[in-house]
Amino acid sequence: MFGPYNQQRQKYILSEIKKNQSVKIKELAKILNVTERTIRRDIKELELTGMIRPRYGGAVLLSTKESALYKNNQPYLHINMKINSFDMTVLSPENTGKVFVLGSFNTDLVYRLQNFPCSGETTRALYSCCLPGGKGSNQAIAACMAGARTDFVAKVGNDDFAAKAQQFLNNLGFEALTLFTQPETPTGSAVVMVSEEAGDNAIIINPGANQTFTADEIISCYGAIKKSNVFLTQMENNPDATALALKFAHSCGITTIFNPAPWREEVRDMLPWVSIATPNLTEAESITATSIRTNEEILRAAEAIHQMGPQIVIITLGSKGCWFYDGKQHRQVPAYPAVNIDTAGAGDAFNGALAAQLACGLSLSTALNYASAFASLAVEREGAANMPEHHFVIEKIKNSVN
């Protein structure tokens, strides 16, 4: 019997042949990141179904009659995962684009403090609560609230946090939700400290099941990724899985937005497959291995990151907005004024809203302005996942113009 990876790859090849009537070996090898010899072997094995016929350089469809691909007809795609699809409530007339988010789900334990504690210090929280979070989850919610049809894929453990994640995510209006599960591994969690005095946050993450994505699970998402307008991801999942999905989306010509947070060394390896990179100042410093304090240093950092692969670099600057560079021009986009209540999800709000508006066909300039307004409303709400409704964003933009 073939291994699971072979099964997933061959299921994908067969779906492409059914969809397009034919495939080319060279293109499949590039998309699936395997050798042409491997694809030829897959096609030869798929020929046994009677549905396809090899031809020079590829294969063609003969019949759409279903036939068992593997002994015992094991439905691998449905082992160890739960899939739920929902009709999304239309949030705006622009709701025509689709965003695919590969990301994380964490349960956030939030503590609001007067000041961040020093080393060895015990301090009393002004307030605490338990909230849903995770950069991927937050960004997917933002994309959904910002008017895009949104597919969200994450992975959880087999524990109470996982059950709460399923319950919470089921009610958000995603067009499709896929939660893979990893037995005997905890669902991701985070401790979020919010300082009243600093107006900022510090976050400690235990990624748990977020770090256990397999190649098979990623490949099973290829069909949905290919149907999206924008692919959005971060670094809270295991890097090999993130890279596999990112490279596939890039090979399909889809706009890829990469939020390189939290920082890991593997970030630099992924930049060649990125359309838009969105680091904050700290992440930009890590990518470039330089200190960034002045506008001139931000400018140089944006240019350095651009040379690593991304077509567009957007360095987020918190209350100072963001810095944009497309290889030709630099521009600083100011932030909308806001009363900071909880800044933990500001970057996620920005990324999700940006992805949504680009997916819906808006220009980059308009999408950036919208994302800035969206993020300014998000920080005025308690909880990183508590994203604003589309009509509030439009109202804020109109009021700023008037």
C-alpha positions as CSV (number, residue, x, y, z in Angstrom):
1,M,0.0,0.0,0.0
2,F,1.2,3.5,-0.8
3,G,2.3,5.8,2.1
4,P,0.1,8.7,3.1
5,Y,2.3,11.3,1.3
6,N,2.0,9.4,-2.0
7,Q,-1.8,9.1,-1.5
8,Q,-2.2,12.8,-1.0
9,R,0.0,13.7,-3.9
10,Q,-1.8,11.3,-6.3
11,K,-5.2,12.5,-5.1
12,Y,-4.1,16.0,-6.0
13,I,-2.7,14.9,-9.4
14,L,-6.0,13.1,-10.2
15,S,-8.1,16.1,-9.2
16,E,-6.0,18.4,-11.5
17,I,-6.5,16.0,-14.4
18,K,-10.2,15.9,-13.8
19,K,-10.4,19.6,-13.7
20,N,-8.2,20.5,-16.6
21,Q,-8.5,17.3,-18.8
22,S,-4.7,17.0,-18.8
23,V,-1.5,17.8,-16.9
24,K,2.1,18.3,-17.5
25,I,4.8,16.5,-15.6
26,K,7.2,19.4,-15.4
27,E,4.5,21.7,-13.9
28,L,3.3,19.1,-11.3
29,A,6.9,18.5,-10.2
30,K,7.4,22.2,-9.6
31,I,4.1,22.6,-7.7
32,L,4.5,19.5,-5.6
33,N,8.3,20.0,-5.0
34,V,9.2,16.5,-6.2
35,T,11.3,15.1,-9.1
36,E,9.8,14.6,-12.5
37,R,10.6,10.9,-12.1
38,T,8.3,10.8,-9.0
39,I,5.4,12.4,-11.0
40,R,5.9,9.8,-13.8
41,R,5.7,7.0,-11.3
42,D,2.5,8.5,-9.9
43,I,1.0,8.8,-13.3
44,K,1.9,5.2,-14.1
45,E,0.2,4.0,-10.9
46,L,-2.9,6.2,-11.5
47,E,-3.2,4.7,-14.9
48,L,-4.4,1.5,-13.2
49,T,-7.6,3.3,-12.3
50,G,-8.6,3.4,-15.9
51,M,-9.3,7.1,-15.6
52,I,-6.2,8.5,-17.2
53,R,-3.7,7.8,-19.9
54,P,0.0,8.8,-19.8
55,R,1.2,10.8,-22.8
56,Y,4.5,12.4,-23.6
57,G,5.3,15.0,-21.0
58,G,2.1,14.4,-19.0
59,A,-1.3,12.7,-18.8
60,V,-4.8,13.1,-20.1
61,L,-8.3,12.2,-18.8
62,L,-10.1,9.2,-20.2
63,S,-13.0,8.8,-17.8
64,T,-14.6,10.5,-14.8
65,K,-15.9,7.2,-13.4
66,E,-14.8,6.8,-9.8
67,S,-12.5,4.0,-9.0
68,A,-10.7,3.1,-5.8
69,L,-7.2,4.4,-5.8
70,Y,-5.8,2.4,-3.0
71,K,-6.2,-1.0,-1.4
72,N,-9.0,-1.0,1.2
73,N,-10.0,2.4,-0.3
74,Q,-8.7,4.2,2.8
75,P,-10.2,7.7,3.0
76,Y,-7.0,9.2,4.3
77,L,-8.2,12.8,3.8
78,H,-10.8,12.3,6.5
79,I,-8.7,10.6,9.1
80,N,-7.7,12.7,12.1
81,M,-9.4,15.9,11.0
82,K,-12.7,17.7,11.2
83,I,-14.1,19.9,8.4
84,N,-17.1,22.2,8.6
85,S,-18.3,24.5,5.8
86,F,-20.6,27.5,6.3
87,D,-22.4,30.1,4.1
88,M,-20.9,33.4,5.1
89,T,-23.1,36.4,5.8
90,V,-22.4,39.1,3.3
91,L,-20.6,41.9,5.0
92,S,-20.2,44.3,2.1
93,P,-20.7,44.7,-1.6
94,E,-17.0,44.0,-2.1
95,N,-17.5,40.5,-0.7
96,T,-16.3,38.7,-3.8
97,G,-12.7,37.8,-3.0
98,K,-11.4,34.7,-1.2
99,V,-8.6,34.6,1.4
100,F,-7.0,31.3,2.5
101,V,-5.3,31.5,5.9
102,L,-3.0,28.8,7.2
103,G,-2.3,29.6,10.8
104,S,-2.5,28.9,14.5
105,F,-5.2,28.7,17.2
106,N,-4.2,29.5,20.8
107,T,-6.1,30.0,23.9
108,D,-4.9,33.3,25.3
109,L,-4.6,34.0,29.1
110,V,-4.7,37.7,29.2
111,Y,-3.4,39.8,32.1
112,R,-3.8,43.6,32.2
113,L,-1.0,45.2,34.3
114,Q,-0.1,48.7,35.4
115,N,3.6,48.0,34.4
116,F,5.4,45.0,33.0
117,P,7.1,43.1,35.8
118,C,10.9,43.2,36.2
119,S,13.0,40.1,36.5
120,G,12.2,38.4,39.8
121,E,9.2,40.7,40.5
122,T,5.7,39.5,41.4
123,T,3.0,41.9,40.4
124,R,-0.8,42.0,40.8
125,A,-2.9,42.0,37.6
126,L,-5.6,44.7,37.3
127,Y,-7.7,42.3,35.3
128,S,-7.4,38.8,33.7
129,C,-9.5,36.7,31.3
130,C,-9.3,33.7,29.0
131,L,-9.8,34.5,25.3
132,P,-9.5,32.8,21.9
133,G,-6.3,33.8,20.0
134,G,-3.5,32.7,17.8
135,K,-2.1,34.9,15.0
136,G,-3.7,32.7,12.3
137,S,-7.1,32.7,13.9
138,N,-7.0,36.4,14.6
139,Q,-6.0,37.2,11.0
140,A,-8.7,34.8,9.6
141,I,-11.4,36.5,11.7
142,A,-10.1,39.9,10.5
143,A,-10.3,38.8,6.9
144,C,-13.8,37.5,7.4
145,M,-15.0,40.7,9.1
146,A,-13.3,42.8,6.5
147,G,-15.5,41.4,3.8
148,A,-13.7,38.4,2.2
149,R,-14.8,34.8,1.9
150,T,-12.4,33.1,4.2
151,D,-11.0,29.6,4.5
152,F,-9.1,29.0,7.8
153,V,-7.0,26.0,8.5
154,A,-5.4,25.3,11.9
155,K,-4.5,22.4,14.1
156,V,-5.4,21.7,17.7
157,G,-4.9,19.0,20.3
158,N,-7.4,16.7,21.9
159,D,-8.2,18.6,25.0
160,D,-10.7,21.0,26.5
161,F,-9.1,24.0,24.7
162,A,-9.7,22.2,21.4
163,A,-13.4,21.7,22.1
164,K,-13.7,25.4,22.9
165,A,-11.8,26.3,19.8
166,Q,-14.2,24.3,17.6
167,Q,-17.2,25.9,19.3
168,F,-15.8,29.4,18.9
169,L,-14.6,29.1,15.3
170,N,-17.8,27.4,14.2
171,N,-19.8,30.6,14.8
172,L,-17.6,33.1,13.0
173,G,-19.0,32.8,9.4
174,F,-15.9,31.3,7.7
175,E,-16.7,30.0,4.3
176,A,-14.7,26.9,5.2
177,L,-13.0,25.8,8.5
178,T,-10.6,22.9,8.7
179,L,-9.3,21.9,12.1
180,F,-6.8,19.0,12.1
181,T,-6.2,17.3,15.4
182,Q,-3.1,16.0,17.1
183,P,-3.7,13.4,19.9
184,E,-1.7,13.7,23.1
185,T,-0.5,17.2,22.2
186,P,-2.0,20.3,23.9
187,T,-3.8,22.9,21.9
188,G,-1.7,26.0,21.5
189,S,-1.8,28.6,24.3
190,A,-0.4,32.0,25.1
191,V,0.1,34.4,28.1
192,V,-0.6,37.9,27.0
193,M,0.5,40.8,29.3
194,V,-0.9,44.2,28.5
195,S,0.8,47.2,30.2
196,E,-1.5,50.2,31.0
197,E,1.5,52.6,31.3
198,A,3.4,51.4,28.2
199,G,0.3,51.0,26.1
200,D,1.9,47.9,24.7
201,N,1.9,44.1,25.2
202,A,4.3,41.2,25.7
203,I,3.3,37.7,24.7
204,I,4.6,34.2,25.7
205,I,3.5,31.3,23.4
206,N,3.3,27.6,23.8
207,P,2.6,26.5,20.2
208,G,1.5,22.9,21.1
209,A,-0.4,21.3,18.2
210,N,0.2,24.3,15.9
211,Q,3.7,22.9,15.4
212,T,2.6,19.4,14.2
213,F,1.3,20.0,10.7
214,T,2.2,17.2,8.3
215,A,3.0,17.4,4.6
216,D,-0.1,15.2,4.0
217,E,-2.3,17.7,5.8
218,I,-0.9,20.6,3.8
219,I,-1.2,18.9,0.5
220,S,-4.9,18.1,1.3
221,C,-5.4,21.9,1.3
222,Y,-3.9,22.5,-2.1
223,G,-7.3,22.5,-3.9
224,A,-8.7,25.2,-1.6
225,I,-5.5,27.2,-1.7
226,K,-5.6,27.2,-5.5
227,K,-9.1,28.6,-5.5
228,S,-8.2,31.6,-3.3
229,N,-7.2,35.1,-4.4
230,V,-4.9,35.7,-1.4
231,F,-2.9,33.3,0.7
232,L,-2.0,34.6,4.2
233,T,0.3,32.9,6.8
234,Q,2.6,33.5,9.7
235,M,5.3,31.6,11.7
236,E,3.3,30.1,14.6
237,N,3.1,26.7,12.7
238,N,6.0,24.4,12.0
239,P,8.2,26.1,9.3
240,D,8.4,23.1,7.0
241,A,4.6,23.0,6.7
242,T,4.3,26.7,6.3
243,A,7.0,26.7,3.6
244,L,5.3,23.9,1.7
245,A,2.0,25.8,1.6
246,L,3.6,29.1,0.8
247,K,5.6,27.7,-2.0
248,F,2.5,26.1,-3.5
249,A,0.5,29.3,-3.4
250,H,3.3,31.2,-5.0
251,S,3.7,28.6,-7.7
252,C,-0.1,29.1,-8.5
253,G,0.4,32.8,-9.0
254,I,-1.6,33.7,-5.9
255,T,-0.8,36.8,-4.0
256,T,1.0,35.6,-0.9
257,I,1.1,37.7,2.3
258,F,3.7,36.6,4.9
259,N,3.6,38.0,8.4
260,P,7.0,36.8,9.8
261,A,5.9,36.6,13.4
262,P,7.1,35.2,15.7
263,W,10.6,35.6,14.4
264,R,12.5,32.4,13.5
265,E,15.6,31.9,11.4
266,E,13.6,30.1,8.7
267,V,11.8,33.3,7.9
268,R,14.6,34.3,5.5
269,D,14.3,31.0,3.6
270,M,10.6,31.8,2.8
271,L,10.9,35.4,1.5
272,P,11.6,34.4,-2.1
273,W,8.0,33.0,-2.3
274,V,6.4,36.1,-0.8
275,S,4.4,38.8,-2.6
276,I,3.9,41.0,0.4
277,A,6.0,40.8,3.6
278,T,4.6,42.5,6.7
279,P,7.2,42.5,9.5
280,N,7.0,44.9,12.5
281,L,10.1,46.8,13.5
282,T,11.4,44.1,15.8
283,E,11.0,41.4,13.1
284,A,12.5,43.7,10.5
285,E,15.5,44.1,12.7
286,S,15.8,40.3,13.0
287,I,15.5,39.7,9.3
288,T,18.2,42.3,8.5
289,A,20.3,41.7,11.6
290,T,20.5,45.5,12.1
291,S,19.2,48.0,14.6
292,I,16.3,50.2,13.3
293,R,15.7,53.5,15.0
294,T,15.4,56.3,12.4
295,N,13.4,56.7,9.2
296,E,16.6,56.3,7.2
297,E,17.2,53.0,8.9
298,I,13.6,51.9,8.2
299,L,14.2,52.8,4.6
300,R,17.4,50.8,4.3
301,A,15.8,47.8,6.1
302,A,12.8,47.8,3.7
303,E,15.2,47.8,0.8
304,A,17.3,45.0,2.3
305,I,14.2,42.8,2.9
306,H,12.9,43.6,-0.7
307,Q,16.2,42.2,-2.1
308,M,15.6,38.9,-0.3
309,G,12.5,38.2,-2.5
310,P,9.2,40.0,-1.6
311,Q,7.7,42.2,-4.2
312,I,6.4,44.5,-1.6
313,V,7.6,45.2,2.0
314,I,5.3,46.7,4.5
315,I,7.0,47.4,7.9
316,T,4.3,48.0,10.5
317,L,5.1,50.8,13.0
318,G,2.3,50.6,15.6
319,S,0.9,54.1,16.3
320,K,3.1,55.6,13.6
321,G,1.4,53.6,10.8
322,C,3.4,51.6,8.4
323,W,6.3,51.9,5.9
324,F,5.7,50.8,2.3
325,Y,8.3,49.9,-0.3
326,D,7.7,48.2,-3.7
327,G,11.2,48.4,-5.1
328,K,10.6,51.8,-6.7
329,Q,9.1,54.1,-4.1
330,H,9.0,54.5,-0.3
331,R,5.9,55.8,1.4
332,Q,4.9,56.1,5.1
333,V,1.2,55.5,5.7
334,P,0.0,57.2,8.9
335,A,-2.1,55.4,11.5
336,Y,-5.6,56.4,12.3
337,P,-6.0,57.8,15.8
338,A,-7.1,55.3,18.4
339,V,-7.6,54.9,22.2
340,N,-5.5,51.8,22.9
341,I,-7.4,49.3,25.0
342,D,-5.7,46.1,23.8
343,T,-2.9,46.2,21.2
344,A,-2.3,42.4,21.2
345,G,-4.2,41.8,17.9
346,A,-3.3,45.1,16.1
347,G,-0.9,43.4,13.6
348,D,-3.2,40.5,13.0
349,A,-6.1,43.0,12.3
350,F,-3.9,44.8,9.8
351,N,-2.8,41.7,8.0
352,G,-6.3,40.1,7.8
353,A,-7.9,43.3,6.6
354,L,-5.2,43.9,4.0
355,A,-5.6,40.4,2.7
356,A,-9.4,40.8,2.5
357,Q,-9.4,44.0,0.6
358,L,-6.7,42.8,-1.9
359,A,-8.7,39.6,-2.4
360,C,-11.8,41.7,-3.2
361,G,-10.0,43.6,-5.9
362,L,-9.1,46.9,-4.2
363,S,-5.9,48.7,-5.0
364,L,-2.9,48.3,-2.7
365,S,-3.2,52.0,-1.7
366,T,-6.9,51.6,-0.8
367,A,-6.3,48.3,1.0
368,L,-3.5,49.8,3.1
369,N,-5.7,52.7,4.1
370,Y,-8.6,50.3,5.0
371,A,-6.2,48.0,7.0
372,S,-4.9,51.0,9.0
373,A,-8.4,52.1,9.8
374,F,-9.4,48.5,10.7
375,A,-6.4,48.0,13.0
376,S,-7.2,51.3,14.8
377,L,-10.6,50.1,15.7
378,A,-9.3,46.7,16.7
379,V,-7.0,48.1,19.4
380,E,-10.0,49.9,21.0
381,R,-11.5,46.5,21.8
382,E,-10.7,44.0,24.5
383,G,-9.2,40.7,23.1
384,A,-6.9,40.1,20.2
385,A,-9.7,38.2,18.3
386,N,-12.3,40.9,18.8
387,M,-12.3,42.5,15.3
388,P,-14.5,45.4,14.2
389,E,-17.3,45.1,11.7
390,H,-16.8,46.4,8.1
391,H,-19.4,49.2,8.4
392,F,-17.5,50.7,11.4
393,V,-14.3,50.8,9.3
394,I,-16.0,52.5,6.4
395,E,-17.6,55.0,8.8
396,K,-14.2,55.8,10.3
397,I,-12.6,56.3,6.9
398,K,-15.4,58.6,5.8
399,N,-15.2,60.7,9.0
400,S,-11.5,61.1,8.6
401,V,-12.0,62.5,5.1
402,N,-14.7,64.9,6.3
